[in-house]
């Protein structure tokens, strides 16, 4: 496997010394994505209490999805070779989070909304759109973690030391 020397991107993604910076950058990204709830359809900034609560709720839900994936789903299922279980539980996480976000929308954006078949259809489409969008985030995070695990390198920022590329992820090694 090709050695990677002095690659700042690989070093940033893999070195433990950059862990805090990675989390700060992730939180900045989540905050920027979450801040979309502060704007009206016309583009006008709305800093009402309801919108600030929605910002906090969206920020919390997105973090729940990302960190549950990083610290629970990927190590427990994906790294142990249980791909179908990983997909199943990731989908359940996304579905529950999307429903939670829809509930936030009902309480903070449309508290007087009447329920009808059109509203139900809109809610279902909203949940499916959210599942798909946040699913892309989960896939991206899982892919980065899986590639890092498959690579098996210990990044020091200067040199990369390789181990067997499939060790520890549930993929059987080929006999010599």
N, C-alpha and C positions, 0 to 999 in steps of 0.2 A: 504494500500500500504506500502511496506517495507521502513523503514527509512534508510537513508544512512548517517552514521556518519564518519567523518574524511576520506572520500575517496578523495585522491588528484586529481584523474582524473576528477571526477564529479565536484569537487570544481573548477578546472581549466576551465572546459567547461562551468560552470554556473555562477560563481561569477563575479560581475561587476568589482571587483578590478583587475581581470586578463584580462580584455577586451583588453587593449593595447598589452599585451603579446600574446594574441591569434591572433591579427591582424599582429603583427610582425612575428610570426611563420607561418601564412598563406602566408605572402609576401615572406618569405624565401622559402617556398615550391613552390610557383608560379615561383620565380626566378630560382630555381633549374630545374623545369620542362621546363621553357622557354629557359634555357641555352643550351638545346639540339640543337638549331639552329646554335650554334657556332662551331659545329663539322662536318667535312666532313664524307662521308660514310666510309672512310678509318680509321676514328678515329682521324684524325689530327685536331688540333685546328685552327680555321680560325677567326681572329679578324678584318676582313675587315669592311669597313663602311657599306656595304650592310648587312652583318651578324649582326652588332650592331643595325642597323635599324630594322631588322627582330626580334631581341631579344626584342627591345622596343615595337614593334607592337604586338608580341605574348603575352608579359607580360600584355600589355594594354587590349587586347581582353579577356584573361583569367580572369583578374580582373573585366572587364565589366560583364562577365557572372556570376561570383560568387557574386559580390555585387548587381547586378540587381536582382538576385535570392533572396539574403538575405533581401534586403531593399524594394523591390517592389513586386516581384511575390509571394513569400511565404506569406507575411502579407495581400496582397490584395486579393489573390485567395485561396491559400491553407488553411490559418487560418480561412477563412470565409466559408469553405466547398465547394468551387467551384473547385473541382478536375479536371473536364474536361477542364475548362478554364485555370487552372494552367498548365495542360499538353500541351494544345494548344499553349499558349504563351511561355512556356519554350521551346517547339519545334521550334517555330518561332525564338526565341532568338538564339538557337543553330544553326539553319539553316543560319541565317543572319551572325552570327559570323564565321561559317565555310566557307561561301562564301567570307567573308572579309579576312580570313586567306589564302584562295586560291588565292585571288587577290594579297596579300602580297607576296606569293610565286612566282607568275608570275613576279612581278616587281623587286623583290630583288634576286631571285635565277635563274630565267630563262627569262630574259628580251627579248632575241632573239628567244624564242620558237615559232615555227610555229604551227598554229592551224590545227588539223586534227581530224578525228573520234576517233583515238586511244588516242589522248590527251584529248578529251572531255570525253571519257570513264574513263580515268585515273583521270580527275578532278572530275567527279561525284563520283567515288569510294573514292577519297580522302575526299570529302565533307562528304560522308556518314560515313566514318571511324572517321572523326573528330566529327561529330554529336554524334556518339555512345560514343566515349571516353569522350568528354566533358559532355555528358548526364549523365555519371556515376558520374562526379563531382557534377552536379546539384542534382542528386538523393541523393548523400551522404550528401550534405549540407542541403537539404530539410528534409531528415530523421532526422538529428541531431536537427534541429529546431523544427520539429513536435514532436519528443519525449520530448524535453525540454518543449514545450508548453503543451503537454498532461500530462506530469508529474505534472506540476503546482507547483513545489517546488520553494522555494526561498532559494538558496544556500548561506550559510554564511561561509562555510569552516569547521564548527564544527558540525552543526546539519542541518537537512533538515526539513522544515515545509511543509506538504502536504496540498493542496487544492483539490477540485474535479478534477479528472484526465481528464475530457473532457471539462472543462470550457474554453470558448473562441476560440474553433477551429471549430465551426459549427456542432458539434456532439450533438444532443439533449440529455439532461440529463434524466435519467429514473425517473419517478415520484415515490415518496416514498409510 
